[in-house]
Amino acid sequence: MNDGIEEPKRREYFSAEELEGGWVSWDLKDPTRFNSFIEPLTVRAEAPTPDGRPCARVRMIPERKHSNLGDNVHGAVTLALVDIALFAASHQFGSLNAGHSVTLDLSTQFVGAGRVGEPLDAVVELVRETGRLIFLRGLVVQGEGDRHIVLSFAGTIRKASAK
């Protein structure tokens, strides 16, 4: 995989094990961090947009601990997936290294309820990249052919400062 991250540096912070179907694990090695609540996560490159911009898919499998009282995926879990997906996808695109970048903004629109026990995917596309910023957008989806839309989003990442 050539995603712009030096493999030793990635492996210092994340698992990056190649899995079936082009998926790569995306779990922090430190289980005391927030990400562990929604892990295991996987990421894979998707077909580019019609105009050639890169896309990636970040997946989690929601469990009962991720549910609300309506037996749907809690909105906070979906928001956490999106925030993490911005970074996992940007790494996949080769736009970030393993530095400490930050989310500048995240706009979301809940469209439907997430279902527990079935893959919940954040499909992320790169809108534009500058020297310091990465603009992204996408959908959180479930079901065959991504037919069930849970949430739409747009976000901006500020890249880590060069040291």
Salt bridges, closest charged atoms under 4 A:
ASP3 OD2 - ARG10 NH2 1.88
GLU7 OE1 - ARG10 NE 3.71
GLU7 OE2 - ARG11 NE 3.03
GLU17 OE2 - ARG11 NH1 2.85
ASP30 OD2 - ARG33 NE 3.08
GLU46 OE2 - ARG44 NE 2.62
GLU46 OE1 - ARG57 NE 3.20
ASP51 OD2 - ARG53 NE 3.11
GLU118 OE1 - ARG115 NE 2.87
ASP121 OD2 - ARG57 NH1 2.80
ASP121 OD1 - ARG59 NE 2.67
GLU125 OE2 - ARG53 NH1 2.93
GLU125 OE2 - ARG137 NE 2.71
GLU129 OE2 - LYS159 NZ 2.60
ASP146 OD2 - ARG57 NH2 2.77
